[in-house]
Amino acid sequence: MTGPIEGRWLIDFGNDGPTDPSGNEIVLGGGVVALAHHGKPIGRYDLKPGELTITLPMPPIAGEGEWQMIARFALPDNLDPHVDLIGMMQGISSDGDTLDHPCMLRRRAAQA
């Protein structure tokens, strides 16, 4: 892969996202995922040939325990700044339950 992955992105889950997208804006840099709104680290990311993996621990859900979100995105050989990344998010509970949902990473306009 060529081209930068670091910078500000929006995780887009489709029509069921929050009305305030700032909660889904992240910043990738140096293997760390930070929430763009306040800059605090919330997880990590790994790059492999052809794939970006984002791992985010989630707050415990009452009656369900802790969850972890793992999102995997296909990376093109040449990462154009205007390309959206298509992927799949998988929520994994501490009990091993899973929930899959398609998602997309969209480069924020200021980053393109």
C-alpha positions as CSV (number, residue, x, y, z in Angstrom):
1,M,0.0,0.0,0.0
2,T,1.2,3.5,-0.7
3,G,-0.3,6.7,0.6
4,P,-0.9,7.8,4.2
5,I,-3.5,6.2,6.5
6,E,-2.8,8.6,9.3
7,G,-5.2,11.5,9.8
8,R,-8.8,12.2,10.6
9,W,-11.6,9.8,9.6
10,L,-15.3,9.2,10.1
11,I,-16.5,5.7,10.9
12,D,-19.8,5.5,9.0
13,F,-22.2,2.7,10.0
14,G,-24.9,3.8,7.5
15,N,-28.3,5.1,8.5
16,D,-28.1,4.0,12.2
17,G,-25.3,6.4,13.2
18,P,-25.6,9.1,15.7
19,T,-27.1,12.5,14.8
20,D,-23.9,14.1,15.9
21,P,-21.2,12.5,13.8
22,S,-18.4,13.9,16.0
23,G,-18.7,10.8,18.2
24,N,-17.6,8.7,15.2
25,E,-14.7,10.9,14.1
26,I,-11.4,9.3,14.9
27,V,-7.7,10.2,14.3
28,L,-5.2,7.5,13.3
29,G,-1.6,8.0,14.0
30,G,1.4,5.9,15.2
31,G,-0.8,2.8,15.7
32,V,-3.1,4.7,18.1
33,V,-6.8,5.5,17.5
34,A,-8.0,8.7,19.2
35,L,-11.4,10.2,19.4
36,A,-11.2,13.4,17.3
37,H,-13.5,15.4,19.6
38,H,-11.1,15.4,22.6
39,G,-8.0,13.7,21.3
40,K,-7.9,10.9,23.9
41,P,-6.7,7.5,22.8
42,I,-9.5,5.0,22.6
43,G,-7.8,2.0,20.8
44,R,-5.2,0.9,18.4
45,Y,-4.8,0.1,14.7
46,D,-2.6,-2.3,12.7
47,L,-1.6,-2.2,9.1
48,K,-1.0,-5.3,7.1
49,P,-0.7,-5.6,3.3
50,G,-4.2,-5.0,2.0
51,E,-5.8,-4.6,5.4
52,L,-6.4,-2.0,8.2
53,T,-7.6,-3.4,11.5
54,I,-9.0,-1.1,14.2
55,T,-9.5,-2.5,17.7
56,L,-11.6,-0.5,20.2
57,P,-12.5,-1.7,23.7
58,M,-16.2,-0.7,24.5
59,P,-17.7,0.2,27.8
60,P,-19.5,-2.6,29.6
61,I,-23.2,-3.0,28.7
62,A,-25.5,-3.7,31.7
63,G,-26.3,-7.4,31.8
64,E,-23.9,-8.2,29.0
65,G,-20.4,-7.3,30.3
66,E,-17.6,-5.9,28.2
67,W,-17.4,-5.7,24.5
68,Q,-14.7,-5.1,22.0
69,M,-15.1,-3.7,18.5
70,I,-12.8,-5.0,15.7
71,A,-13.2,-3.3,12.3
72,R,-11.3,-4.6,9.3
73,F,-11.0,-2.5,6.1
74,A,-9.7,-3.6,2.7
75,L,-6.8,-1.3,1.6
76,P,-6.2,-0.6,-2.1
77,D,-2.6,-0.8,-3.4
78,N,-2.6,3.0,-3.9
79,L,-4.5,4.8,-1.1
80,D,-5.9,7.9,-2.8
81,P,-6.9,10.6,-0.3
82,H,-10.4,10.6,-1.6
83,V,-11.1,6.9,-1.4
84,D,-13.5,5.6,1.2
85,L,-12.5,2.3,2.9
86,I,-15.1,-0.5,2.9
87,G,-15.1,-2.9,5.8
88,M,-16.8,-4.9,8.5
89,M,-17.2,-4.2,12.2
90,Q,-17.4,-7.1,14.5
91,G,-18.6,-6.6,18.1
92,I,-17.3,-9.3,20.4
93,S,-18.6,-9.8,23.9
94,S,-16.7,-11.1,26.9
95,D,-18.9,-14.2,26.6
96,G,-17.9,-14.7,22.9
97,D,-21.2,-13.4,21.4
98,T,-20.6,-11.6,18.1
99,L,-22.4,-8.9,16.1
100,D,-21.3,-8.1,12.6
101,H,-22.1,-4.8,10.8
102,P,-20.8,-3.3,7.5
103,C,-19.0,0.0,7.9
104,M,-17.0,2.5,6.0
105,L,-14.1,4.8,6.8
106,R,-14.5,8.2,5.2
107,R,-11.6,10.7,5.1
108,R,-12.7,13.9,6.6
109,A,-12.9,16.8,4.1
110,A,-10.1,18.7,5.7
111,Q,-7.8,15.7,5.3
112,A,-8.5,15.0,1.6
